[in-house]
Amino acid sequence: MVASKKLTRMLAEAGLMVALALVLGLIKPYEFPNGGSISLEMLPLFVFCIRWGFGCGLLTCTAFGILQVFVQGAVSYGWVSILLDYIVAFMPISLAGLGRGKPGGLFWGSALGAFGRFVIHFISGITIYRIVAPTAVLGTTFDNPYLYSAVYNGSYIVADLILCLIIFALTYRPLRNYYTARDLH
């Protein structure tokens, strides 16, 4: 594919995937009281990163994080939490791009990207949102803010990742050429 056509296609896909992620982020079967929700917003970001790689994915995930604040609204304790929980937290999803062209890359790359997002939310949880112990979540009382942040943030990120992996497993065979970017060559 000619370089200018490839760039145009990448930018068009980036715009579509960010828009789709924003819409999917509005569909929340469950939303936690201090931010975080179960949704499929990571799915199109994972797909984009796997197709186009880490660098393009980083720019796209950053754009999503910025736009998410304005489109979906933000639960925050000031500008630092907006920066960490919305902009910086979605940047590590681009780690999924490290799976580009590698066996099982869609699956382990997505898990790596979700783990990166979890790390940022965990750090935010123990610094900015440091909850005074004891705190109850999911029917359990936590005395340790580190454990609380891990359970709180891990619960919705793991649920999101599992949903994405199930969808990828069900659609991998018919969409293999798309997921593996064979259509770009």
GIZITA-V137804 format. One record per helix or strand. SS is the DSSP state (2 for helix, 1 for strand). FROM is the first residue (numbers start at 1). TO is the last residue. Records with the same first field share a line. If there is no record, write none. Layout:
SS: FROM-TO  FROM-TO
//
This chain:
2: 3-26  41-52  54-71  79-99  105-127  145-179  182-184
1: 30-31  37-38  135-137  140-142
//
